Amino acid sequence: MTILRSSDSPTWDLGGAHFTALASPSRGDSADISMWRLVLDPGTAGAEHHLTRHEVFAALSGCAEVCSSGTVRTVGGGDTLVMPAGTDFAISNPGPDPFVAIVCLPVGAQAAFAGGGALFTPEWAL
C-alpha cells in the first residue's frame, strides 16, 4: 500500500490549465495507470489534441466544454467524460468557476496536438 501526500505532488501550470500528478510510474507508485488532477481556470481555452489510448475525466466541480468534430458538449461536476483513442478534442472552461477533474490514462499512452504534431507523453503522466 502506498499513500501519496498532496504536498508531495508536482504541478505543471500551462496558462490557465494546472496538472497535478497523483499517481504515475515515475513517482514509483503505479505501473499501469497515470492519474492527475486537472484544474482549468475560468476563461481557459483548450488546445485541440488526441491521445493514443482512451482518456477518462471524472469531473469534480465546475463545468467545461468539450469540442470534438465540430460538436460542443458540456461536462460538469459528477459527470464522467471518456474520450476514445485517436479522437481530436479540446476541453475549455468558458464559465466563471474553475473546472476540476481527476483524469486517468493508461501508462504508455501518448498525445499529439491536432494538425500533425509529434507524439509525446505529458510530463504529469510519466
C-alpha positions in Angstrom: 0.0 0.0 0.0 1.2 3.5 -0.9 -0.2 6.8 0.4 0.8 9.8 -1.6 0.6 13.2 0.1 -0.8 16.1 -1.9 2.0 18.2 -0.6 4.5 16.0 -2.5 2.6 16.1 -5.8 4.3 18.1 -8.6 2.1 20.5 -10.5 2.6 21.9 -14.1 1.0 25.2 -14.9 0.3 25.8 -18.6 -1.6 29.0 -19.0 -4.9 28.5 -17.2 -4.5 24.7 -17.1 -3.0 23.1 -14.0 -1.9 19.5 -13.9 -1.1 17.9 -10.5 0.4 14.4 -10.7 -1.4 12.0 -8.4 0.0 8.6 -9.4 2.4 7.6 -12.2 5.3 5.2 -12.9 7.9 8.0 -12.4 6.6 8.5 -8.9 7.2 4.8 -8.3 3.6 4.1 -7.4 1.7 3.0 -10.4 2.7 0.6 -13.2 -0.5 0.7 -15.3 -2.4 3.9 -14.8 -1.4 7.6 -14.6 -3.7 9.8 -12.7 -3.7 13.6 -12.2 -5.9 16.5 -11.1 -6.8 18.9 -13.8 -7.9 22.4 -12.9 -9.0 24.8 -15.7 -9.2 28.4 -14.6 -12.3 30.4 -15.8 -11.8 31.6 -19.4 -9.2 28.9 -20.3 -9.3 27.7 -23.9 -8.1 24.2 -24.6 -5.7 23.1 -27.3 -7.1 20.5 -29.7 -5.2 17.2 -29.3 -5.7 13.5 -29.2 -4.4 10.5 -27.2 -3.3 7.1 -28.4 -5.4 5.4 -25.6 -8.7 6.3 -24.0 -8.6 9.1 -21.5 -11.1 9.3 -18.7 -12.1 12.5 -16.9 -14.1 12.4 -13.6 -15.5 15.9 -13.2 -15.5 17.0 -9.5 -16.7 20.6 -9.8 -17.3 23.4 -12.3 -18.2 23.0 -15.9 -16.2 22.6 -19.1 -16.9 22.5 -22.8 -15.6 19.7 -24.8 -15.3 20.3 -28.6 -14.8 17.3 -30.9 -15.6 17.0 -34.6 -17.4 20.4 -34.5 -19.7 19.2 -31.7 -19.6 21.0 -28.3 -20.8 19.2 -25.2 -20.8 20.3 -21.5 -19.4 18.2 -18.7 -19.9 19.2 -15.1 -19.3 18.1 -11.5 -20.4 14.4 -11.1 -20.1 13.7 -14.8 -17.6 11.4 -16.5 -16.1 12.1 -19.9 -14.5 9.2 -21.8 -12.5 10.3 -24.8 -11.8 7.5 -27.3 -8.3 7.0 -28.5 -7.5 8.9 -31.7 -10.3 11.4 -31.2 -9.3 15.1 -31.6 -10.8 17.3 -28.9 -10.3 20.4 -26.9 -11.6 21.0 -23.3 -12.2 24.6 -22.3 -13.7 26.5 -19.4 -15.7 29.4 -20.6 -17.5 29.7 -17.2 -17.0 31.8 -14.1 -15.7 29.0 -11.8 -12.7 26.7 -12.0 -13.3 23.3 -13.6 -11.8 20.5 -11.6 -11.4 16.8 -12.7 -9.4 13.7 -11.9 -8.0 12.3 -15.2 -6.8 8.8 -15.8 -4.7 7.5 -18.7 -3.1 4.1 -19.3 0.7 4.1 -18.9 2.4 4.3 -22.3 -0.3 6.4 -23.9 0.9 9.4 -25.9 -0.6 12.7 -27.0 -0.3 14.8 -30.1 -1.7 18.2 -31.0 -4.2 18.3 -33.8 -2.8 19.0 -37.3 0.1 16.6 -37.3 2.1 17.3 -34.2 4.7 14.8 -33.0 3.6 12.2 -30.3 4.7 12.9 -26.8 4.0 11.7 -23.2 2.7 14.5 -21.0 5.1 15.1 -18.1 2.4 14.5 -15.5 1.7 11.1 -16.9 5.3 9.8 -16.9 
